[in-house]
Amino acid sequence: MEEKESTPRPEKSGNSSTDSVEHETKEYTPSHCRNPSSSQKCSIGKRKISSRESENSETGSTAKRLLSEISDSSRSDNSGLLSAVLPHNTCNWTDLLFPPLQISENKRSEDAMIIFSNAYYDFLKDEVDMFKELNEILNLNPSKQLKEEQKCFEHAVTYGITIDCELLDDVTIADLEHMEVKMNEVLVSASNLLEDTGRNIWERTVWRSLEMFLSQLFHMVRRRTEDPDGVSEGMFTELFMCFMRIFGLEIFGFSNVKNYKLKVGNGTVISKPDAIIYNPRQKNMDCSQVIAVVKVKKNYSMKKEYCSDLLSKEKMQHSLEYLASEVKGQHMGEMLSLLPSSVFGTNGIFGFIVQGTNVTFVSLAVEKNYLECLASENLQKKSGKVTYSKEYNILSKSGRLSLVQVLSHLSVMLKYLNKCYVQKSKMQN
């Protein structure tokens, strides 16, 4: 058999600017996963101290027991242990389950663009030619179309969205009315500034998505004015989806997402993501088409010591303390459940964790046959790695600009992969 050519690491391109933002801290749990005794009211974007009670929960205790049993050298395999410890619904997962799942995580956050570049090398390591061509398009010799698209998106998030703050509570109706006026001016300036490719994208996709983003902000601010607790998690999901559509990404939310199943031993884990970003050109909804899994929380938790340390932004960003155990665990379960539907096969998948208006880019890469070994409850020789980015706030100008490169690259990647799969399908037929 001919030996496969080793895939070179991608060349890094562009500078991804960092975004220092304030952070929300109360974790919000959907009603179907909520513990009634732990509910806690909080103004949107205002911080509440919340300890990690999950570490003392039944799931946490069971996970610790499992870790102890796995480390017992007298056992030759882990048969039956994983299915015993994994909650049957991923809304009950925490990051205490990462070790038994053989999943490691980065301890310090990274720029989203660095995560993207490293991840698609891992995802396409078995597709050498595809990787080389994609790396050429994205990094080594970016096409004129990619440059124009990026210029178009930068114009949209800088001048089309004039909001520049960190909390929804800071946005007023007057701010949105000002944005509405400016958007009409930007429509004219964009037509003059952009060349044919960028102009076509603006008129076909960006302008309509900007209108929807503004409309959703109006709805949320008015609702907040009527009732300080009236802004729901679903509203934040819709706002994020409107933002993603600016970049031409196809995304649909909770009500349109089916339940996904993950086989572990004799049991099945059920998962339902808040939203997924997918390839709309695939006619068969059951085939591989998902590029990213989205987890949305209205607010989130952080450790007490960070609240007493003047909410040190730098410390939080580097130590991942802005991501609660429950948030990471739930999102991990959703990404694993969606792996069979990934556009990258079962090598990996991207994700987003959205907490209010703060966005964290995520990648999950696993070794070959990881899911098969998980199904047989024997992961001793298989592992995976999840990587989390810094947070980027879509209400701030710097936060939006920091996401432009990775989102435009994600959009181009999805189009390219679709073209490859169409060509492969024609050859097979």
C-alpha positions, 0 to 999 in steps of 0.5 A: 500500500502506498504510504500517505503523504504527511500533511504540512501545518498551515501557514498562519495568515493575518493578525487576529486582534484581541478583544478585552471585554467585560464579562457576564457571570451568572449561568442561565440554564434552560428550563428543561435542565434547570434545578428550581432551587438554584434559580437566581435573578440578575439584570442582563450583563450584571455579574452575580457570584456563583460557586461551582455547585456541580462539583458536589453534584451526583454527576461530579461524584460519579465522575470522580469515582469513575476516574478512580476505577479507570486508574485501577491497574487491575482493570484491563479495560473500561467496559461498562464504566462510561455508560454508567457515568455519562448522564443520558442527556448532555444538558447534565454534562460538566467538564468533570467528564472530560478525563474519562472521555480522554478529552484534554483542553487548553488551559490558556485561551488562544486567538480564534484564528490560531485555533482555526488554522491548527484545527483544520490541519487536524480535521483534514489530515487524511485528505492531503490534496484537499488540505493543500488546496484549501491552505493555498486559498485561505493562507498562501495565496488568498483569492481576490474574492476572499479579500473582497469578502473580508473587506465587505464584512469589515465594512459591515461590522464597523460602519453598518453596526454602530453599537460599541459597548459591552452589555445589552443594558448599555444599548438604548433605543436612541442608539439603535435609531442612530444605527438605522440612519447610519445603515442607510448611509452605509448602503450608499458608501458600500456600493461606491467602496466595494468592487463587483464581488464585494458589492454583490455579497453586500446586496445579496446577503450582508444588507439584509442580515444587518437589517435583521440584526438591527431588528432583533436588537430593537426587539430585545431592548424594548423587551428589556425596557418593559421587563428587566428579566424579559430578555430570553436565551432564545433572543440571544440565540436569534441575535447570534444567528443574525450576526452569523448570517452577515458572513453568509453562514447558514445557521438554524436554531433550537426549534429546527434542530433535531435530537442527536444520539451518541452511542456509549456501550449499551446506552444512548446519550441524547443531545439537542444543540441550541443551533448548528452551522451547516452546509445548505447545499446538501439535499440529504439532511442526514448526511455529513453537513455540519461545520459548527455546533452552537451553545447559547447561555443568557449569562454565566458563572465564574469563581468567587476569587475572580469576582473579588479581584476586580474582575481582572479581564486578562486573568479571566481571558487567559485562564478560561474562567469565563467558561463554567464547568456546565457550559463546557460539559454540555457543549462537549456532549453536543459536539460529540453527538454531532461528530457523525454529521461533521463536514470533516468526517469524524475527525473533528468539528468547530463550535461556538459558545455564546454567553449573552453577547460574548462569543468563544470559538471552539474546536474539537479534534479526535483520533481516528475511530474515537467514536467507535471506541467510545461506543465500545467503552474502550478509550484507552488508546484514543483521545481528543482535544478541545480548544477554546478561544478568547471571548469576543463581544459582538456588541463591541467594534473591536470584538466584531472586527476580531471575528471577521477573519475567522468567520470569513474563512469559515464561510469560504471553507464551507463553500470549498468543501461543498465543491469537493464533495459535489465533485467526488459525488459526480465521480462516484456516479 
